[in-house]
Amino acid sequence: MFKRTFSIVFLAVGQLSFSAFSTADTTGNSELPLLLTGTLQSADRQSVVAPMSDNWRVQVQWLQNESEPVKTGDLIAVFDAGNTQAQIEQLKSSLVNHEERLNQLKSEHKQSVMEAEYELNRRQLLLEKAGIDAGVPKANLSLYDFEQYQLEQKRARTEASKAAEQLAVARITADAALTKQQLLIKQTQAELTDAENVLSRMSVYATQDGNISYGNHPWYGTKIYAGVTAQPGWLIAELNRKDNLYIEAWVHETDLPRLQQADALQARFDIAPDQPFTVTLSELANQGEKRQSWGNALYYKASFTAAQLPVTSPMLGMGMLIEVAAK
């Protein structure tokens, strides 16, 4: 027996939440109490959810044993990485090839720009030489030589202009090719980062001490186990601490007024029905929710607290019955 404050939230479904009703017996009128059921949970929990992968389904490869205690940093779940590992290796290889190609392009285009610069310098020198020849006075030359020098100056000026254009084109081509290759590298790096993030989500580690409890299959209601195929977003398991306990549950909308007006609340564990203990309503949801498997009615989440428990070693998931006595 130990004293501890813990939160209790009770699951009340149509079949398990019994509204008290008025009935007349041989001695007079009496009203039966409202009975609710719930299971013990922990307020400090780490949820293990099926991650997104390269497929719309993901397989649970391994889960930590429910009976074994878990320490912070322990591996608690492993999901099938599918083709992610192979994709990572392929992306790493592609990244190396892209970087090598970038270095090759730098060398090639550097050489092309240097050749274009050399050709421009050569053409400018030829233009200067042609300008000197064309500057000789006409009186000092024959008509043929004079006109020949003038023609060579025009030709040299045209070739120098072409060389300047070729240098500009070589520089633009180099910048475009290098930018394109750099963008390809960045794209590959982004894809690699995404793939590594996906792979990292395939292994789940404990962020706190506690015990793991497997979730229920959303379609069949059975316990999830290692080897099952899940869809992203499914709750696979929960890692719970044992020092902040509560029970998660739902109360039928027709039972809500009786719970709010209750005079006394008394709970009994399923394993210890002869050891009742007092609980107190600590929180009640303001808005109800529909539960498809329970019908069209609204259900409200309720929380209860107790100063002590009648069992020395309570386990998460333990069921209990709570009796709501009317005023």
ABEGO torsion letter per residue (X at the ends): XBBBBBBBBBBBBAAABBBBBBBBBAAEBBBBBBBBBBBBBBABBBBBBBBBBABABBBBABBBBAABBBBBGBBABBBBAEAAAAAAAAAAAAAAAAAAAAAAAAAAAAAAAAAAAAAAAAAAAAAAAAAAAAABBAAABBAAAAAAAAAAAAAAAAAAAAAAAAAAAAAAAAAAAAAAAAAAAAAAAAAAAAAAAAAAAABBBBABBEBBBBBBBAAAGBBBBBGBBBBBGBBABBBBBAABBBBBBBBBAAAAAAAAABABBBBBBAABAABBBBBBBABBBABBBBBAAAEABBBBBBBBBBABBABABBBBGBBBBBBBBBX
